[in-house]
Amino acid sequence: MNKKLPLSLQDSLFIGFCATLLVALTGMLRLKLGLSGHSMFLMSFFYLICYGVLGRFGSMIACGGIAGLVAMALGVGKGGPMILLKFILPAIAMDLVALLLPLTLGLHWRCVILGIVGCMAWAVKVALTNALAGMALDVVLIQWGASVLKGGFFATLGALLVPPVLHRLKAHDLLHRDKL
């Protein structure tokens, strides 16, 4: 994450592709699983793919911001303007924590930690919505904890898929050698 060059057109197109594919798959796969948090699977996967491929600060924030704006424009999901928070909060949290994580930590562990941090930030949107609806603070915290547990499971699954994808891209010389 030591790149100082401006964002190239290729990098920008890749971020836009990941964000659009995230929203399209989220809209297409509106699964009625009865579990909250299954959207964290795709969210953590695409944000971490952007981070792994581009290797620069702001790639996850850009992907989350574009995904939130596209989701608002297309009306994907429920929540109106709060849908932007659903996409941007995890991206901001993951990008900030990625700055603090040591590069000596294994790629699998970095991805899992970033996925769980993103899930905790995603659950803040749930807590904020519940607080604005007038729920008691203890109920809001219990709902937040349940959202973190349920979403954390899916975020971890999505994060564990990222290292094999990045290694495949690197094996086919589609990544620069210094990205991993």
C-alpha positions as CSV (number, residue, x, y, z in Angstrom):
1,M,0.0,0.0,0.0
2,N,2.9,2.4,-0.8
3,K,1.7,3.4,-4.2
4,K,1.9,7.2,-4.7
5,L,0.7,7.4,-8.3
6,P,-2.7,8.7,-9.2
7,L,-5.4,6.2,-9.8
8,S,-5.1,4.8,-13.3
9,L,-8.0,4.3,-15.7
10,Q,-7.5,0.5,-15.4
11,D,-7.7,0.7,-11.6
12,S,-10.7,3.0,-11.7
13,L,-12.5,0.6,-14.1
14,F,-11.7,-2.3,-11.8
15,I,-13.2,-0.6,-8.8
16,G,-16.3,0.3,-10.8
17,F,-16.6,-3.3,-12.0
18,C,-16.4,-4.7,-8.5
19,A,-18.9,-2.2,-7.1
20,T,-21.4,-2.7,-9.9
21,L,-21.0,-6.5,-9.7
22,L,-21.5,-6.3,-6.0
23,V,-24.8,-4.4,-6.4
24,A,-26.0,-6.6,-9.3
25,L,-25.3,-9.8,-7.4
26,T,-26.9,-8.4,-4.2
27,G,-30.0,-7.5,-6.2
28,M,-30.1,-10.7,-8.1
29,L,-29.5,-13.0,-5.2
30,R,-32.0,-11.5,-2.8
31,L,-32.1,-14.7,-0.9
32,K,-34.7,-15.2,1.7
33,L,-32.5,-17.1,4.0
34,G,-34.1,-15.8,7.2
35,L,-30.6,-14.8,8.4
36,S,-29.4,-11.3,8.6
37,G,-25.9,-10.6,7.5
38,H,-25.7,-12.7,4.3
39,S,-25.0,-9.6,2.3
40,M,-21.7,-9.4,4.2
41,F,-20.5,-12.4,2.2
42,L,-20.4,-10.5,-1.1
43,M,-19.5,-7.2,0.5
44,S,-16.4,-8.5,2.2
45,F,-15.4,-10.5,-0.8
46,F,-15.5,-7.6,-3.3
47,Y,-14.0,-5.0,-1.0
48,L,-11.1,-7.4,-0.2
49,I,-10.6,-8.2,-3.9
50,C,-10.2,-4.5,-4.6
51,Y,-7.8,-4.2,-1.7
52,G,-5.8,-7.2,-2.8
53,V,-5.6,-6.3,-6.5
54,L,-5.0,-2.6,-6.2
55,G,-3.0,-2.6,-2.9
56,R,-3.7,1.0,-2.1
57,F,-5.5,3.0,0.5
58,G,-8.9,4.2,-0.6
59,S,-9.7,1.3,-2.9
60,M,-12.3,-0.2,-0.6
61,I,-13.8,3.2,0.2
62,A,-14.1,4.0,-3.5
63,C,-15.7,0.6,-4.1
64,G,-18.1,1.0,-1.2
65,G,-19.1,4.6,-2.2
66,I,-19.8,3.6,-5.8
67,A,-21.7,0.5,-4.7
68,G,-23.8,2.6,-2.3
69,L,-24.6,5.2,-5.0
70,V,-25.5,2.6,-7.6
71,A,-27.7,0.7,-5.0
72,M,-29.5,4.0,-4.2
73,A,-30.0,4.8,-7.8
74,L,-31.3,1.4,-8.7
75,G,-33.4,1.0,-5.5
76,V,-31.7,-2.2,-4.5
77,G,-32.5,-3.3,-1.0
78,K,-34.6,-1.5,1.6
79,G,-33.7,1.5,3.6
80,G,-33.7,4.4,1.2
81,P,-30.8,6.7,1.8
82,M,-29.5,4.5,4.6
83,I,-28.5,2.0,1.9
84,L,-25.5,4.3,1.3
85,L,-24.4,3.8,4.9
86,K,-24.8,0.0,4.5
87,F,-22.1,0.0,1.8
88,I,-19.8,2.8,2.8
89,L,-19.4,2.2,6.6
90,P,-17.8,-1.3,6.2
91,A,-15.5,0.0,3.4
92,I,-14.2,2.9,5.5
93,A,-13.6,0.7,8.6
94,M,-11.9,-1.9,6.5
95,D,-9.6,0.6,4.8
96,L,-8.6,2.3,8.0
97,V,-7.9,-1.0,9.8
98,A,-5.9,-2.2,6.7
99,L,-3.5,0.7,7.4
100,L,-2.9,-0.5,10.9
101,L,-2.5,-4.2,10.1
102,P,1.1,-5.3,9.8
103,L,2.1,-6.8,6.5
104,T,3.9,-9.6,8.3
105,L,0.5,-11.0,9.2
106,G,-0.6,-13.8,6.8
107,L,-2.9,-12.9,4.0
108,H,-5.7,-15.2,5.3
109,W,-5.6,-13.6,8.8
110,R,-5.6,-10.1,7.3
111,C,-8.6,-10.9,5.2
112,V,-10.5,-12.4,8.1
113,I,-9.7,-9.5,10.4
114,L,-10.8,-7.0,7.8
115,G,-14.0,-8.9,7.1
116,I,-14.9,-9.0,10.7
117,V,-14.1,-5.3,11.2
118,G,-16.3,-4.5,8.1
119,C,-19.1,-6.6,9.6
120,M,-18.9,-4.6,12.9
121,A,-19.2,-1.4,11.0
122,W,-22.0,-2.8,8.9
123,A,-23.9,-3.6,12.1
124,V,-23.6,0.1,13.1
125,K,-26.1,0.8,10.4
126,V,-28.6,-1.6,11.9
127,A,-28.0,-0.1,15.4
128,L,-28.5,3.4,14.0
129,T,-31.7,2.5,12.3
130,N,-33.0,0.8,15.5
131,A,-32.0,3.8,17.6
132,L,-33.8,6.2,15.2
133,A,-36.9,4.0,15.4
134,G,-36.9,4.7,19.2
135,M,-35.7,1.3,20.6
136,A,-34.3,1.2,24.1
137,L,-30.5,1.3,24.2
138,D,-30.1,-2.2,25.6
139,V,-32.3,-3.7,22.8
140,V,-30.2,-1.7,20.3
141,L,-27.0,-3.2,21.7
142,I,-28.4,-6.7,21.7
143,Q,-29.6,-6.4,18.1
144,W,-26.1,-5.0,17.2
145,G,-24.4,-8.0,18.8
146,A,-26.7,-10.4,17.0
147,S,-26.0,-8.7,13.7
148,V,-22.3,-8.9,14.3
149,L,-22.5,-12.6,15.0
150,K,-24.6,-13.4,12.1
151,G,-22.9,-11.1,9.6
152,G,-19.4,-12.1,11.0
153,F,-20.0,-15.7,9.9
154,F,-20.8,-14.6,6.3
155,A,-18.0,-12.0,6.3
156,T,-15.5,-14.6,7.3
157,L,-16.6,-17.0,4.6
158,G,-16.3,-14.2,2.0
159,A,-12.9,-13.2,3.3
160,L,-11.6,-16.8,3.2
161,L,-12.4,-16.9,-0.6
162,V,-10.1,-13.9,-1.3
163,P,-6.6,-15.4,-0.9
164,P,-7.1,-18.3,-3.3
165,V,-8.5,-15.9,-5.9
166,L,-5.6,-13.5,-5.5
167,H,-3.1,-16.4,-5.7
168,R,-4.8,-17.6,-8.9
169,L,-4.5,-14.0,-10.4
170,K,-0.9,-13.9,-9.3
171,A,-0.1,-17.3,-10.8
172,H,-1.5,-16.2,-14.2
173,D,0.5,-12.9,-14.0
174,L,-2.5,-10.7,-13.7
175,L,-1.2,-9.1,-10.5
176,H,2.0,-7.3,-10.0
177,R,4.5,-9.2,-7.9
178,D,4.5,-6.7,-5.0
179,K,0.8,-6.8,-4.5
180,L,0.7,-9.8,-2.1
